[in-house]
């Protein structure tokens, strides 16, 4: 009986840590998030991964890019 409880516990832990996804961000949540960002907050470039300030970043389709080159490379 104890073996079954341990197996169920391991399966539940694997599900909780690896399989269970966070809720999808809707478009209304994205706009709320962008409004909460300050000018000096850092965001990650969707293409190269470099962090840049929000006021220096280029926004396209809800994603942030550090330069026009990264924006063009993503297309």
N, CA, C and O atoms as a Tripos MOL2 file, in Angstrom:
@<TRIPOS>MOLECULE
protein
  300   299    75     0     0
PROTEIN
NO_CHARGES

@<TRIPOS>ATOM
      1 N           0.8260   -1.1920    0.0000 N.3       1 UNK1
      2 CA          0.0000    0.0000    0.0000 C.3       1 UNK1
      3 C           0.8710    1.2570    0.0000 C.2       1 UNK1
      4 O           0.5650    2.2310   -0.6880 O.2       1 UNK1
      5 N           1.9450    1.2300    0.7660 N.am      2 UNK2
      6 CA          2.8450    2.3810    0.8420 C.3       2 UNK2
      7 C           3.5140    2.6530   -0.5040 C.2       2 UNK2
      8 O           3.7520    3.8050   -0.8660 O.2       2 UNK2
      9 N           3.8180    1.5740   -1.2450 N.am      3 UNK3
     10 CA          4.4340    1.7390   -2.5670 C.3       3 UNK3
     11 C           3.5020    2.5150   -3.4940 C.2       3 UNK3
     12 O           3.9610    3.3760   -4.2460 O.2       3 UNK3
     13 N           2.2230    2.2280   -3.4540 N.am      4 UNK4
     14 CA          1.2620    2.9150   -4.3100 C.3       4 UNK4
     15 C           1.1780    4.4040   -3.9630 C.2       4 UNK4
     16 O           1.1010    5.2470   -4.8570 O.2       4 UNK4
     17 N           1.1930    4.7220   -2.6820 N.am      5 UNK5
     18 CA          1.1490    6.1180   -2.2730 C.3       5 UNK5
     19 C           2.4020    6.8690   -2.7120 C.2       5 UNK5
     20 O           2.3170    8.0260   -3.1230 O.2       5 UNK5
     21 N           3.5530    6.2270   -2.6300 N.am      6 UNK6
     22 CA          4.8050    6.8480   -3.0640 C.3       6 UNK6
     23 C           4.7850    7.0760   -4.5700 C.2       6 UNK6
     24 O           5.1870    8.1430   -5.0330 O.2       6 UNK6
     25 N           4.3240    6.0950   -5.3420 N.am      7 UNK7
     26 CA          4.2510    6.2320   -6.7970 C.3       7 UNK7
     27 C           3.2940    7.3650   -7.1730 C.2       7 UNK7
     28 O           3.6090    8.1730   -8.0470 O.2       7 UNK7
     29 N           2.1380    7.4320   -6.5280 N.am      8 UNK8
     30 CA          1.1810    8.5140   -6.7930 C.3       8 UNK8
     31 C           1.7980    9.8630   -6.4320 C.2       8 UNK8
     32 O           1.6070   10.8410   -7.1550 O.2       8 UNK8
     33 N           2.5240    9.9280   -5.3390 N.am      9 UNK9
     34 CA          3.1880   11.1680   -4.9390 C.3       9 UNK9
     35 C           4.2420   11.6000   -5.9430 C.2       9 UNK9
     36 O           4.3520   12.7890   -6.2410 O.2       9 UNK9
     37 N           5.0190   10.6640   -6.4720 N.am     10 UNK10
     38 CA          6.0430   10.9880   -7.4720 C.3      10 UNK10
     39 C           5.3850   11.4670   -8.7590 C.2      10 UNK10
     40 O           5.8410   12.4390   -9.3610 O.2      10 UNK10
     41 N           4.3290   10.8020   -9.1830 N.am     11 UNK11
     42 CA          3.6190   11.2110  -10.3980 C.3      11 UNK11
     43 C           3.0360   12.6090  -10.2130 C.2      11 UNK11
     44 O           3.1120   13.4290  -11.1290 O.2      11 UNK11
     45 N           2.4630   12.8960   -9.0580 N.am     12 UNK12
     46 CA          1.8980   14.2230   -8.7920 C.3      12 UNK12
     47 C           2.9930   15.2810   -8.8000 C.2      12 UNK12
     48 O           2.7840   16.3750   -9.3240 O.2      12 UNK12
     49 N           4.1480   14.9800   -8.2340 N.am     13 UNK13
     50 CA          5.2530   15.9380   -8.2160 C.3      13 UNK13
     51 C           5.7650   16.2110   -9.6230 C.2      13 UNK13
     52 O           6.0380   17.3620   -9.9630 O.2      13 UNK13
     53 N           5.9020   15.1780  -10.4460 N.am     14 UNK14
     54 CA          6.3520   15.3530  -11.8330 C.3      14 UNK14
     55 C           5.3430   16.1910  -12.5940 C.2      14 UNK14
     56 O           5.7280   17.0860  -13.3470 O.2      14 UNK14
     57 N           4.0720   15.9200  -12.4130 N.am     15 UNK15
     58 CA          3.0320   16.6980  -13.0840 C.3      15 UNK15
     59 C           3.0980   18.1610  -12.6520 C.2      15 UNK15
     60 O           3.0350   19.0590  -13.4920 O.2      15 UNK15
     61 N           3.2230   18.4000  -11.3660 N.am     16 UNK16
     62 CA          3.2260   19.7660  -10.8490 C.3      16 UNK16
     63 C           4.4160   20.5650  -11.3600 C.2      16 UNK16
     64 O           4.2540   21.7270  -11.7340 O.2      16 UNK16
     65 N           5.6040   19.9750  -11.3860 N.am     17 UNK17
     66 CA          6.8130   20.7220  -11.7400 C.3      17 UNK17
     67 C           7.0870   20.7840  -13.2390 C.2      17 UNK17
     68 O           7.6620   21.7670  -13.7050 O.2      17 UNK17
     69 N           6.7000   19.7850  -14.0000 N.am     18 UNK18
     70 CA          7.1050   19.7240  -15.3990 C.3      18 UNK18
     71 C           5.9690   19.8510  -16.4020 C.2      18 UNK18
     72 O           6.1700   20.4210  -17.4750 O.2      18 UNK18
     73 N           4.8020   19.3480  -16.0940 N.am     19 UNK19
     74 CA          3.7310   19.2870  -17.0770 C.3      19 UNK19
     75 C           2.7590   20.4510  -16.9350 C.2      19 UNK19
     76 O           2.3220   21.0120  -17.9400 O.2      19 UNK19
     77 N           2.4210   20.8150  -15.7350 N.am     20 UNK20
     78 CA          1.4290   21.8590  -15.5080 C.3      20 UNK20
     79 C           1.9710   23.1860  -16.0380 C.2      20 UNK20
     80 O           3.0350   23.6450  -15.6230 O.2      20 UNK20
     81 N           1.2270   23.7920  -16.9570 N.am     21 UNK21
     82 CA          1.6350   25.0440  -17.5860 C.3      21 UNK21
     83 C           1.0140   26.2210  -16.8440 C.2      21 UNK21
     84 O          -0.0330   26.0980  -16.2070 O.2      21 UNK21
     85 N           1.6860   27.3620  -16.9420 N.am     22 UNK22
     86 CA          1.1250   28.5780  -16.3980 C.3      22 UNK22
     87 C          -0.0110   29.0190  -17.3130 C.2      22 UNK22
     88 O          -0.0020   28.6830  -18.4970 O.2      22 UNK22
     89 N          -0.9720   29.7490  -16.8060 N.am     23 UNK23
     90 CA         -2.0680   30.2140  -17.6520 C.3      23 UNK23
     91 C          -1.5420   31.0760  -18.7980 C.2      23 UNK23
     92 O          -0.6110   31.8620  -18.6240 O.2      23 UNK23
     93 N          -2.1460   30.9170  -19.9520 N.am     24 UNK24
     94 CA         -1.7360   31.6840  -21.1260 C.3      24 UNK24
     95 C          -2.0420   33.1590  -20.9030 C.2      24 UNK24
     96 O          -3.0730   33.5130  -20.3310 O.2      24 UNK24
     97 N          -1.1390   34.0030  -21.3580 N.am     25 UNK25
     98 CA         -1.3170   35.4340  -21.2280 C.3      25 UNK25
     99 C          -2.1980   35.9080  -22.3750 C.2      25 UNK25
    100 O          -1.8870   35.6960  -23.5470 O.2      25 UNK25
    101 N          -3.2890   36.5460  -22.0210 N.am     26 UNK26
    102 CA         -4.1870   37.0530  -23.0510 C.3      26 UNK26
    103 C          -3.7280   38.4380  -23.4940 C.2      26 UNK26
    104 O          -2.8680   39.0470  -22.8560 O.2      26 UNK26
    105 N          -4.2930   38.9250  -24.5680 N.am     27 UNK27
    106 CA         -3.8860   40.2280  -25.0840 C.3      27 UNK27
    107 C          -4.1790   41.3450  -24.0870 C.2      27 UNK27
    108 O          -3.4330   42.3230  -24.0280 O.2      27 UNK27
    109 N          -5.2360   41.2220  -23.3110 N.am     28 UNK28
    110 CA         -5.5300   42.2540  -22.3180 C.3      28 UNK28
    111 C          -4.4860   42.2450  -21.2130 C.2      28 UNK28
    112 O          -4.1320   43.3010  -20.6890 O.2      28 UNK28
    113 N          -3.9830   41.0560  -20.8490 N.am     29 UNK29
    114 CA         -2.9360   40.9860  -19.8440 C.3      29 UNK29
    115 C          -1.6350   41.5720  -20.3630 C.2      29 UNK29
    116 O          -0.8920   42.1900  -19.6010 O.2      29 UNK29
    117 N          -1.3430   41.3900  -21.6480 N.am     30 UNK30
    118 CA         -0.1220   41.9440  -22.2200 C.3      30 UNK30
    119 C          -0.1570   43.4680  -22.1670 C.2      30 UNK30
    120 O           0.8470   44.0990  -21.8360 O.2      30 UNK30
    121 N          -1.3010   44.0620  -22.4890 N.am     31 UNK31
    122 CA         -1.3760   45.5150  -22.4560 C.3      31 UNK31
    123 C          -1.2610   46.0290  -21.0270 C.2      31 UNK31
    124 O          -0.6700   47.0820  -20.7910 O.2      31 UNK31
    125 N          -1.8220   45.2900  -20.0750 N.am     32 UNK32
    126 CA         -1.6830   45.6840  -18.6770 C.3      32 UNK32
    127 C          -0.2240   45.5970  -18.2550 C.2      32 UNK32
    128 O           0.2640   46.4590  -17.5250 O.2      32 UNK32
    129 N           0.4750   44.5610  -18.7100 N.am     33 UNK33
    130 CA          1.8760   44.3840  -18.3440 C.3      33 UNK33
    131 C           2.7260   45.4980  -18.9230 C.2      33 UNK33
    132 O           3.5960   46.0320  -18.2350 O.2      33 UNK33
    133 N           2.4880   45.8600  -20.1830 N.am     34 UNK34
    134 CA          3.2970   46.9010  -20.8060 C.3      34 UNK34
    135 C           3.0380   48.2490  -20.1530 C.2      34 UNK34
    136 O           3.9400   49.0850  -20.1000 O.2      34 UNK34
    137 N           1.8220   48.4820  -19.6530 N.am     35 UNK35
    138 CA          1.5390   49.7300  -18.9710 C.3      35 UNK35
    139 C           2.2400   49.8020  -17.6230 C.2      35 UNK35
    140 O           2.5530   50.8950  -17.1510 O.2      35 UNK35
    141 N           2.4870   48.6750  -17.0040 N.am     36 UNK36
    142 CA          3.1370   48.6450  -15.7070 C.3      36 UNK36
    143 C           4.6470   48.8240  -15.8140 C.2      36 UNK36
    144 O           5.2940   49.1470  -14.8180 O.2      36 UNK36
    145 N           5.2270   48.6210  -17.0050 N.am     37 UNK37
    146 CA          6.6610   48.7550  -17.1660 C.3      37 UNK37
    147 C           7.0630   50.2170  -17.1150 C.2      37 UNK37
    148 O           6.4120   51.0780  -17.7060 O.2      37 UNK37
    149 N           8.1370   50.4810  -16.4050 N.am     38 UNK38
    150 CA          8.6940   51.8260  -16.3150 C.3      38 UNK38
    151 C           9.7290   52.0030  -17.4120 C.2      38 UNK38
    152 O          10.1630   51.0210  -18.0150 O.2      38 UNK38
    153 N          10.1320   53.2410  -17.6820 N.am     39 UNK39
    154 CA         11.0970   53.5170  -18.7400 C.3      39 UNK39
    155 C          12.4430   52.8400  -18.5020 C.2      39 UNK39
    156 O          13.1300   52.4780  -19.4570 O.2      39 UNK39
    157 N          12.8220   52.6680  -17.2520 N.am     40 UNK40
    158 CA         14.1320   52.0790  -16.9700 C.3      40 UNK40
    159 C          14.0730   50.5720  -16.7210 C.2      40 UNK40
    160 O          15.0940   49.9750  -16.3780 O.2      40 UNK40
    161 N          12.9050   49.9390  -16.8840 N.am     41 UNK41
    162 CA         12.8040   48.4850  -16.7380 C.3      41 UNK41
    163 C          13.4870   47.8050  -17.9170 C.2      41 UNK41
    164 O          13.4940   48.3310  -19.0300 O.2      41 UNK41
    165 N          14.0530   46.6490  -17.6680 N.am     42 UNK42
    166 CA         14.7730   45.9110  -18.6950 C.3      42 UNK42
    167 C          13.8720   44.8200  -19.2700 C.2      42 UNK42
    168 O          13.1540   44.1410  -18.5350 O.2      42 UNK42
    169 N          13.9180   44.6610  -20.5970 N.am     43 UNK43
    170 CA         13.1910   43.6000  -21.2790 C.3      43 UNK43
    171 C          14.1690   42.8410  -22.1630 C.2      43 UNK43
    172 O          15.1800   43.3890  -22.6030 O.2      43 UNK43
    173 N          13.8600   41.5820  -22.4160 N.am     44 UNK44
    174 CA         14.7430   40.7230  -23.2050 C.3      44 UNK44
    175 C          14.3400   40.7450  -24.6710 C.2      44 UNK44
    176 O          13.1590   40.6500  -25.0040 O.2      44 UNK44
    177 N          15.3320   40.8710  -25.5430 N.am     45 UNK45
    178 CA         15.1050   40.8490  -26.9770 C.3      45 UNK45
    179 C          14.6040   39.4630  -27.3780 C.2      45 UNK45
    180 O          15.1750   38.4510  -26.9730 O.2      45 UNK45
    181 N          13.5380   39.4210  -28.1710 N.am     46 UNK46
    182 CA         12.9490   38.1500  -28.5860 C.3      46 UNK46
    183 C          13.8510   37.3960  -29.5580 C.2      46 UNK46
    184 O          13.7030   36.1830  -29.7050 O.2      46 UNK46
    185 N          14.7710   38.0700  -30.2190 N.am     47 UNK47
    186 CA         15.6270   37.4220  -31.2040 C.3      47 UNK47
    187 C          16.9560   36.9600  -30.5980 C.2      47 UNK47
    188 O          17.2960   35.7800  -30.6840 O.2      47 UNK47
    189 N          17.7120   37.8830  -29.9830 N.am     48 UNK48
    190 CA         19.0720   37.5420  -29.5370 C.3      48 UNK48
    191 C          19.1810   37.3200  -28.0330 C.2      48 UNK48
    192 O          20.1610   36.7330  -27.5740 O.2      48 UNK48
    193 N          18.2030   37.7730  -27.2550 N.am     49 UNK49
    194 CA         18.2070   37.5320  -25.8180 C.3      49 UNK49
    195 C          18.8910   38.6020  -24.9980 C.2      49 UNK49
    196 O          18.9580   38.4820  -23.7740 O.2      49 UNK49
    197 N          19.4060   39.6520  -25.6340 N.am     50 UNK50
    198 CA         20.0660   40.7370  -24.9050 C.3      50 UNK50
    199 C          18.9990   41.5730  -24.2080 C.2      50 UNK50
    200 O          17.9100   41.7800  -24.7440 O.2      50 UNK50
    201 N          19.3200   42.0480  -23.0170 N.am     51 UNK51
    202 CA         18.3920   42.8960  -22.2780 C.3      51 UNK51
    203 C          18.6310   44.3550  -22.6380 C.2      51 UNK51
    204 O          19.7710   44.8020  -22.7650 O.2      51 UNK51
    205 N          17.5410   45.0850  -22.7980 N.am     52 UNK52
    206 CA         17.5920   46.5050  -23.1110 C.3      52 UNK52
    207 C          16.4820   47.2130  -22.3540 C.2      52 UNK52
    208 O          15.5120   46.5850  -21.9280 O.2      52 UNK52
    209 N          16.6250   48.5180  -22.1890 N.am     53 UNK53
    210 CA         15.5940   49.2710  -21.4860 C.3      53 UNK53
    211 C          14.3390   49.3750  -22.3420 C.2      53 UNK53
    212 O          14.4120   49.3740  -23.5700 O.2      53 UNK53
    213 N          13.2030   49.4630  -21.6910 N.am     54 UNK54
    214 CA         11.9240   49.5160  -22.3830 C.3      54 UNK54
    215 C          11.8690   50.7040  -23.3360 C.2      54 UNK54
    216 O          11.3770   50.5770  -24.4570 O.2      54 UNK54
    217 N          12.3700   51.8550  -22.9000 N.am     55 UNK55
    218 CA         12.2700   53.0360  -23.7530 C.3      55 UNK55
    219 C          13.2110   52.9650  -24.9510 C.2      55 UNK55
    220 O          13.0230   53.7270  -25.9000 O.2      55 UNK55
    221 N          14.2180   52.0850  -24.9570 N.am     56 UNK56
    222 CA         15.1200   51.8980  -26.0890 C.3      56 UNK56
    223 C          14.7000   50.7340  -26.9880 C.2      56 UNK56
    224 O          15.2030   50.6000  -28.1030 O.2      56 UNK56
    225 N          13.7910   49.9020  -26.5130 N.am     57 UNK57
    226 CA         13.4010   48.6950  -27.2470 C.3      57 UNK57
    227 C          12.4090   49.0210  -28.3590 C.2      57 UNK57
    228 O          11.6940   50.0220  -28.3050 O.2      57 UNK57
    229 N          12.3850   48.1530  -29.3680 N.am     58 UNK58
    230 CA         11.4300   48.2410  -30.4640 C.3      58 UNK58
    231 C          10.3750   47.1690  -30.2220 C.2      58 UNK58
    232 O          10.7130   46.0010  -30.0270 O.2      58 UNK58
    233 N           9.0940   47.5550  -30.2310 N.am     59 UNK59
    234 CA          8.0070   46.6210  -29.9740 C.3      59 UNK59
    235 C           7.3310   46.2790  -31.2900 C.2      59 UNK59
    236 O           6.9230   47.1680  -32.0380 O.2      59 UNK59
    237 N           7.2140   44.9810  -31.5720 N.am     60 UNK60
    238 CA          6.5300   44.5150  -32.7610 C.3      60 UNK60
    239 C           5.7820   43.2370  -32.4250 C.2      60 UNK60
    240 O           6.3780   42.2770  -31.9370 O.2      60 UNK60
    241 N           4.4870   43.2180  -32.6810 N.am     61 UNK61
    242 CA          3.6220   42.0680  -32.3860 C.3      61 UNK61
    243 C           3.7180   41.6500  -30.9250 C.2      61 UNK61
    244 O           3.6850   40.4570  -30.6230 O.2      61 UNK61
    245 N           3.8340   42.5980  -30.0270 N.am     62 UNK62
    246 CA          3.8750   42.3060  -28.6030 C.3      62 UNK62
    247 C           5.2070   41.7710  -28.1170 C.2      62 UNK62
    248 O           5.3090   41.3530  -26.9640 O.2      62 UNK62
    249 N           6.2300   41.7700  -28.9560 N.am     63 UNK63
    250 CA          7.5650   41.3010  -28.5720 C.3      63 UNK63
    251 C           8.5310   42.4720  -28.6200 C.2      63 UNK63
    252 O           8.3660   43.4000  -29.4120 O.2      63 UNK63
    253 N           9.5400   42.4160  -27.7620 N.am     64 UNK64
    254 CA         10.5390   43.4700  -27.6870 C.3      64 UNK64
    255 C          11.7950   43.0580  -28.4430 C.2      64 UNK64
    256 O          12.2200   41.9050  -28.3720 O.2      64 UNK64
    257 N          12.3860   44.0030  -29.1660 N.am     65 UNK65
    258 CA         13.6220   43.7740  -29.9100 C.3      65 UNK65
    259 C          14.6120   44.8660  -29.5540 C.2      65 UNK65
    260 O          14.2200   46.0080  -29.3140 O.2      65 UNK65
    261 N          15.9020   44.5240  -29.5170 N.am     66 UNK66
    262 CA         16.9240   45.4830  -29.1200 C.3      66 UNK66
    263 C          17.3290   46.3860  -30.2750 C.2      66 UNK66
    264 O          17.8130   47.4910  -30.0330 O.2      66 UNK66
    265 N          17.1500   45.9590  -31.5260 N.am     67 UNK67
    266 CA         17.5600   46.7600  -32.6640 C.3      67 UNK67
    267 C          16.7030   46.4040  -33.8850 C.2      67 UNK67
    268 O          15.9470   45.4320  -33.8730 O.2      67 UNK67
    269 N          16.8420   47.2170  -34.9360 N.am     68 UNK68
    270 CA         16.1150   46.9400  -36.1720 C.3      68 UNK68
    271 C          16.6480   45.6710  -36.8310 C.2      68 UNK68
    272 O          15.8950   44.9600  -37.4960 O.2      68 UNK68
    273 N          17.9350   45.3810  -36.6550 N.am     69 UNK69
    274 CA         18.5130   44.1560  -37.2240 C.3      69 UNK69
    275 C          17.8380   42.9110  -36.6400 C.2      69 UNK69
    276 O          17.4880   41.9870  -37.3750 O.2      69 UNK69
    277 N          17.6600   42.8910  -35.3290 N.am     70 UNK70
    278 CA         16.9930   41.7370  -34.7020 C.3      70 UNK70
    279 C          15.5450   41.6450  -35.1530 C.2      70 UNK70
    280 O          15.0300   40.5450  -35.3510 O.2      70 UNK70
    281 N          14.8890   42.7690  -35.3160 N.am     71 UNK71
    282 CA         13.5120   42.7780  -35.7750 C.3      71 UNK71
    283 C          13.4200   42.2050  -37.1820 C.2      71 UNK71
    284 O          12.5280   41.4070  -37.4670 O.2      71 UNK71
    285 N          14.3240   42.6010  -38.0550 N.am     72 UNK72
    286 CA         14.3130   42.1000  -39.4300 C.3      72 UNK72
    287 C          14.7050   40.6190  -39.4980 C.2      72 UNK72
    288 O          14.1660   39.8710  -40.3150 O.2      72 UNK72
    289 N          15.6410   40.1960  -38.6420 N.am     73 UNK73
    290 CA         16.0660   38.7880  -38.6350 C.3      73 UNK73
    291 C          14.9510   37.8640  -38.1490 C.2      73 UNK73
    292 O          14.9170   36.6900  -38.5150 O.2      73 UNK73
    293 N          14.0430   38.3840  -37.3310 N.am     74 UNK74
    294 CA         12.9740   37.5390  -36.7960 C.3      74 UNK74
    295 C          11.8860   37.2790  -37.8300 C.2      74 UNK74
    296 O          11.0800   36.3630  -37.6620 O.2      74 UNK74
    297 N          11.8530   38.0620  -38.8780 N.am     75 UNK75
    298 CA         10.7980   37.9070  -39.8910 C.3      75 UNK75
    299 C          11.1550   36.8990  -40.9280 C.2      75 UNK75
    300 O          10.3730   36.6540  -41.8470 O.2      75 UNK75
@<TRIPOS>BOND
     1     1     2 1
     2     2     3 1
     3     3     4 2
     4     3     5 am
     5     5     6 1
     6     6     7 1
     7     7     8 2
     8     7     9 am
     9     9    10 1
    10    10    11 1
    11    11    12 2
    12    11    13 am
    13    13    14 1
    14    14    15 1
    15    15    16 2
    16    15    17 am
    17    17    18 1
    18    18    19 1
    19    19    20 2
    20    19    21 am
    21    21    22 1
    22    22    23 1
    23    23    24 2
    24    23    25 am
    25    25    26 1
    26    26    27 1
    27    27    28 2
    28    27    29 am
    29    29    30 1
    30    30    31 1
    31    31    32 2
    32    31    33 am
    33    33    34 1
    34    34    35 1
    35    35    36 2
    36    35    37 am
    37    37    38 1
    38    38    39 1
    39    39    40 2
    40    39    41 am
    41    41    42 1
    42    42    43 1
    43    43    44 2
    44    43    45 am
    45    45    46 1
    46    46    47 1
    47    47    48 2
    48    47    49 am
    49    49    50 1
    50    50    51 1
    51    51    52 2
    52    51    53 am
    53    53    54 1
    54    54    55 1
    55    55    56 2
    56    55    57 am
    57    57    58 1
    58    58    59 1
    59    59    60 2
    60    59    61 am
    61    61    62 1
    62    62    63 1
    63    63    64 2
    64    63    65 am
    65    65    66 1
    66    66    67 1
    67    67    68 2
    68    67    69 am
    69    69    70 1
    70    70    71 1
    71    71    72 2
    72    71    73 am
    73    73    74 1
    74    74    75 1
    75    75    76 2
    76    75    77 am
    77    77    78 1
    78    78    79 1
    79    79    80 2
    80    79    81 am
    81    81    82 1
    82    82    83 1
    83    83    84 2
    84    83    85 am
    85    85    86 1
    86    86    87 1
    87    87    88 2
    88    87    89 am
    89    89    90 1
    90    90    91 1
    91    91    92 2
    92    91    93 am
    93    93    94 1
    94    94    95 1
    95    95    96 2
    96    95    97 am
    97    97    98 1
    98    98    99 1
    99    99   100 2
   100    99   101 am
   101   101   102 1
   102   102   103 1
   103   103   104 2
   104   103   105 am
   105   105   106 1
   106   106   107 1
   107   107   108 2
   108   107   109 am
   109   109   110 1
   110   110   111 1
   111   111   112 2
   112   111   113 am
   113   113   114 1
   114   114   115 1
   115   115   116 2
   116   115   117 am
   117   117   118 1
   118   118   119 1
   119   119   120 2
   120   119   121 am
   121   121   122 1
   122   122   123 1
   123   123   124 2
   124   123   125 am
   125   125   126 1
   126   126   127 1
   127   127   128 2
   128   127   129 am
   129   129   130 1
   130   130   131 1
   131   131   132 2
   132   131   133 am
   133   133   134 1
   134   134   135 1
   135   135   136 2
   136   135   137 am
   137   137   138 1
   138   138   139 1
   139   139   140 2
   140   139   141 am
   141   141   142 1
   142   142   143 1
   143   143   144 2
   144   143   145 am
   145   145   146 1
   146   146   147 1
   147   147   148 2
   148   147   149 am
   149   149   150 1
   150   150   151 1
   151   151   152 2
   152   151   153 am
   153   153   154 1
   154   154   155 1
   155   155   156 2
   156   155   157 am
   157   157   158 1
   158   158   159 1
   159   159   160 2
   160   159   161 am
   161   161   162 1
   162   162   163 1
   163   163   164 2
   164   163   165 am
   165   165   166 1
   166   166   167 1
   167   167   168 2
   168   167   169 am
   169   169   170 1
   170   170   171 1
   171   171   172 2
   172   171   173 am
   173   173   174 1
   174   174   175 1
   175   175   176 2
   176   175   177 am
   177   177   178 1
   178   178   179 1
   179   179   180 2
   180   179   181 am
   181   181   182 1
   182   182   183 1
   183   183   184 2
   184   183   185 am
   185   185   186 1
   186   186   187 1
   187   187   188 2
   188   187   189 am
   189   189   190 1
   190   190   191 1
   191   191   192 2
   192   191   193 am
   193   193   194 1
   194   194   195 1
   195   195   196 2
   196   195   197 am
   197   197   198 1
   198   198   199 1
   199   199   200 2
   200   199   201 am
   201   201   202 1
   202   202   203 1
   203   203   204 2
   204   203   205 am
   205   205   206 1
   206   206   207 1
   207   207   208 2
   208   207   209 am
   209   209   210 1
   210   210   211 1
   211   211   212 2
   212   211   213 am
   213   213   214 1
   214   214   215 1
   215   215   216 2
   216   215   217 am
   217   217   218 1
   218   218   219 1
   219   219   220 2
   220   219   221 am
   221   221   222 1
   222   222   223 1
   223   223   224 2
   224   223   225 am
   225   225   226 1
   226   226   227 1
   227   227   228 2
   228   227   229 am
   229   229   230 1
   230   230   231 1
   231   231   232 2
   232   231   233 am
   233   233   234 1
   234   234   235 1
   235   235   236 2
   236   235   237 am
   237   237   238 1
   238   238   239 1
   239   239   240 2
   240   239   241 am
   241   241   242 1
   242   242   243 1
   243   243   244 2
   244   243   245 am
   245   245   246 1
   246   246   247 1
   247   247   248 2
   248   247   249 am
   249   249   250 1
   250   250   251 1
   251   251   252 2
   252   251   253 am
   253   253   254 1
   254   254   255 1
   255   255   256 2
   256   255   257 am
   257   257   258 1
   258   258   259 1
   259   259   260 2
   260   259   261 am
   261   261   262 1
   262   262   263 1
   263   263   264 2
   264   263   265 am
   265   265   266 1
   266   266   267 1
   267   267   268 2
   268   267   269 am
   269   269   270 1
   270   270   271 1
   271   271   272 2
   272   271   273 am
   273   273   274 1
   274   274   275 1
   275   275   276 2
   276   275   277 am
   277   277   278 1
   278   278   279 1
   279   279   280 2
   280   279   281 am
   281   281   282 1
   282   282   283 1
   283   283   284 2
   284   283   285 am
   285   285   286 1
   286   286   287 1
   287   287   288 2
   288   287   289 am
   289   289   290 1
   290   290   291 1
   291   291   292 2
   292   291   293 am
   293   293   294 1
   294   294   295 1
   295   295   296 2
   296   295   297 am
   297   297   298 1
   298   298   299 1
   299   299   300 2
@<TRIPOS>SUBSTRUCTURE
     1 UNK1         2 RESIDUE 1 A UNK
     2 UNK2         6 RESIDUE 1 A UNK
     3 UNK3        10 RESIDUE 1 A UNK
     4 UNK4        14 RESIDUE 1 A UNK
     5 UNK5        18 RESIDUE 1 A UNK
     6 UNK6        22 RESIDUE 1 A UNK
     7 UNK7        26 RESIDUE 1 A UNK
     8 UNK8        30 RESIDUE 1 A UNK
     9 UNK9        34 RESIDUE 1 A UNK
    10 UNK10       38 RESIDUE 1 A UNK
    11 UNK11       42 RESIDUE 1 A UNK
    12 UNK12       46 RESIDUE 1 A UNK
    13 UNK13       50 RESIDUE 1 A UNK
    14 UNK14       54 RESIDUE 1 A UNK
    15 UNK15       58 RESIDUE 1 A UNK
    16 UNK16       62 RESIDUE 1 A UNK
    17 UNK17       66 RESIDUE 1 A UNK
    18 UNK18       70 RESIDUE 1 A UNK
    19 UNK19       74 RESIDUE 1 A UNK
    20 UNK20       78 RESIDUE 1 A UNK
    21 UNK21       82 RESIDUE 1 A UNK
    22 UNK22       86 RESIDUE 1 A UNK
    23 UNK23       90 RESIDUE 1 A UNK
    24 UNK24       94 RESIDUE 1 A UNK
    25 UNK25       98 RESIDUE 1 A UNK
    26 UNK26      102 RESIDUE 1 A UNK
    27 UNK27      106 RESIDUE 1 A UNK
    28 UNK28      110 RESIDUE 1 A UNK
    29 UNK29      114 RESIDUE 1 A UNK
    30 UNK30      118 RESIDUE 1 A UNK
    31 UNK31      122 RESIDUE 1 A UNK
    32 UNK32      126 RESIDUE 1 A UNK
    33 UNK33      130 RESIDUE 1 A UNK
    34 UNK34      134 RESIDUE 1 A UNK
    35 UNK35      138 RESIDUE 1 A UNK
    36 UNK36      142 RESIDUE 1 A UNK
    37 UNK37      146 RESIDUE 1 A UNK
    38 UNK38      150 RESIDUE 1 A UNK
    39 UNK39      154 RESIDUE 1 A UNK
    40 UNK40      158 RESIDUE 1 A UNK
    41 UNK41      162 RESIDUE 1 A UNK
    42 UNK42      166 RESIDUE 1 A UNK
    43 UNK43      170 RESIDUE 1 A UNK
    44 UNK44      174 RESIDUE 1 A UNK
    45 UNK45      178 RESIDUE 1 A UNK
    46 UNK46      182 RESIDUE 1 A UNK
    47 UNK47      186 RESIDUE 1 A UNK
    48 UNK48      190 RESIDUE 1 A UNK
    49 UNK49      194 RESIDUE 1 A UNK
    50 UNK50      198 RESIDUE 1 A UNK
    51 UNK51      202 RESIDUE 1 A UNK
    52 UNK52      206 RESIDUE 1 A UNK
    53 UNK53      210 RESIDUE 1 A UNK
    54 UNK54      214 RESIDUE 1 A UNK
    55 UNK55      218 RESIDUE 1 A UNK
    56 UNK56      222 RESIDUE 1 A UNK
    57 UNK57      226 RESIDUE 1 A UNK
    58 UNK58      230 RESIDUE 1 A UNK
    59 UNK59      234 RESIDUE 1 A UNK
    60 UNK60      238 RESIDUE 1 A UNK
    61 UNK61      242 RESIDUE 1 A UNK
    62 UNK62      246 RESIDUE 1 A UNK
    63 UNK63      250 RESIDUE 1 A UNK
    64 UNK64      254 RESIDUE 1 A UNK
    65 UNK65      258 RESIDUE 1 A UNK
    66 UNK66      262 RESIDUE 1 A UNK
    67 UNK67      266 RESIDUE 1 A UNK
    68 UNK68      270 RESIDUE 1 A UNK
    69 UNK69      274 RESIDUE 1 A UNK
    70 UNK70      278 RESIDUE 1 A UNK
    71 UNK71      282 RESIDUE 1 A UNK
    72 UNK72      286 RESIDUE 1 A UNK
    73 UNK73      290 RESIDUE 1 A UNK
    74 UNK74      294 RESIDUE 1 A UNK
    75 UNK75      298 RESIDUE 1 A UNK
